[in-house]
Amino acid sequence: MSRLIIKNSKDMGSVIRTRRKTLGLTQRELVDVAPFGITFISDLENGKETAQLNKAIETLKMLGLRLIIEAPDESDVSQQEARP
């Protein structure tokens, strides 16, 4: 499985939209089996910053995706601090 770096809510929304479409699902079909509504899915896919984290994680799981958080190694931190 490929790994993606999510930098913001728009990146996360894009990943979710792409995965949903890859699975051949419409937003309506997804919410038919989800415990939340189409407005949430639309907001999430459009990168709304206030989307509820628990629902976002549940959506990832429903689409067969995992959320993995890892700390950067020291060289990554040094490079980020050096940027203007």
C-alpha positions as CSV (number, residue, x, y, z in Angstrom):
1,M,0.0,0.0,0.0
2,S,1.3,3.5,-0.8
3,R,2.0,6.1,1.9
4,L,0.9,9.6,1.6
5,I,1.9,12.7,3.6
6,I,-1.1,14.6,4.6
7,K,-0.2,18.3,5.3
8,N,-3.7,19.7,5.7
9,S,-7.4,19.1,5.6
10,K,-7.6,19.5,1.9
11,D,-5.0,16.8,1.4
12,M,-7.0,14.4,3.6
13,G,-10.2,15.3,1.7
14,S,-8.6,14.6,-1.6
15,V,-7.4,11.2,-0.4
16,I,-10.8,10.3,0.8
17,R,-12.5,11.4,-2.4
18,T,-10.0,9.6,-4.6
19,R,-10.4,6.3,-2.6
20,R,-14.2,6.6,-2.6
21,K,-14.2,7.0,-6.4
22,T,-11.7,4.2,-6.9
23,L,-14.1,1.9,-5.0
24,G,-16.9,3.1,-7.4
25,L,-19.0,4.7,-4.6
26,T,-21.0,7.9,-4.7
27,Q,-21.2,10.0,-1.7
28,R,-24.8,8.9,-1.3
29,E,-23.8,5.2,-1.4
30,L,-21.1,5.8,1.3
31,V,-23.5,7.6,3.7
32,D,-26.0,4.8,3.2
33,V,-23.7,2.6,5.3
34,A,-22.2,5.3,7.4
35,P,-23.5,6.6,10.8
36,F,-23.4,10.2,9.5
37,G,-24.8,12.3,6.6
38,I,-23.8,13.4,3.2
39,T,-23.1,17.0,4.4
40,F,-20.3,15.6,6.5
41,I,-18.8,13.5,3.7
42,S,-19.0,16.5,1.3
43,D,-17.3,18.8,3.9
44,L,-14.6,16.3,4.6
45,E,-13.8,15.7,0.9
46,N,-13.7,19.5,0.4
47,G,-11.2,19.9,3.2
48,K,-13.3,21.6,5.8
49,E,-11.0,22.3,8.7
50,T,-13.6,21.8,11.4
51,A,-14.6,18.2,10.3
52,Q,-14.9,16.0,13.4
53,L,-11.8,13.8,13.8
54,N,-13.6,10.7,15.0
55,K,-15.9,10.8,12.0
56,A,-13.0,11.4,9.7
57,I,-11.2,8.3,11.1
58,E,-14.3,6.2,10.8
59,T,-14.7,7.3,7.2
60,L,-11.1,6.2,6.5
61,K,-11.7,2.8,8.0
62,M,-14.9,2.4,6.0
63,L,-12.9,3.0,2.8
64,G,-10.2,0.5,3.9
65,L,-7.6,3.2,4.7
66,R,-5.5,3.6,7.8
67,L,-4.2,6.7,9.5
68,I,-0.6,6.3,10.7
69,I,1.2,9.1,12.6
70,E,4.9,9.0,12.8
71,A,7.5,11.4,14.2
72,P,10.0,12.7,11.7
73,D,13.6,11.7,12.3
74,E,16.1,14.4,13.4
75,S,17.3,15.2,9.9
76,D,13.7,16.0,8.8
77,V,13.2,18.3,11.8
78,S,16.4,20.1,11.1
79,Q,15.4,20.7,7.4
80,Q,12.0,22.0,8.4
81,E,13.4,24.4,10.9
82,A,15.9,25.7,8.3
83,R,13.1,26.7,5.9
84,P,12.0,30.3,5.9
